[in-house]
């Protein structure tokens, strides 16, 4: 053998740690504010049902009539389907109420935590560690 057994184990362990670290980094929620949520009503401009995550684009009109466009990340399609979500549940033009964890950088976007559909159906998204996001009553 070229390498001794301890060196082989060390190399294998390093490979496993690198792979695990990459997988965990992909599913990080570090870019979202865990201390507050945004609550707003808006018009869906796009519902993107694609891997690896769903995305919801919403236009929100403020008190002076100015429209702000938000892009909200959802969880994976696999997770959404497991709890009963379907691709046709949300359509462009739908009026929805959203609760989202905002982006830390202040840009108009965030992590979609909950949505109330036009028919009044309130749906939470299956977000891992959802309890780490403090719900607040901030309007945007």
Secondary structure, DSSP 8 states (H G I E B T S, - for coil): --S-HHHHHHHHHHHHHHHHHHHHHHT--TTB-SS--EEEEEEEEEEE--SS--EEEEEEE-TTS-EEEEEEE---HHHHHHTT--TTSS-TT-EEEEEEEEBTT--SEEEEEEEE-TTS-EEE---TTGGGS----EE-
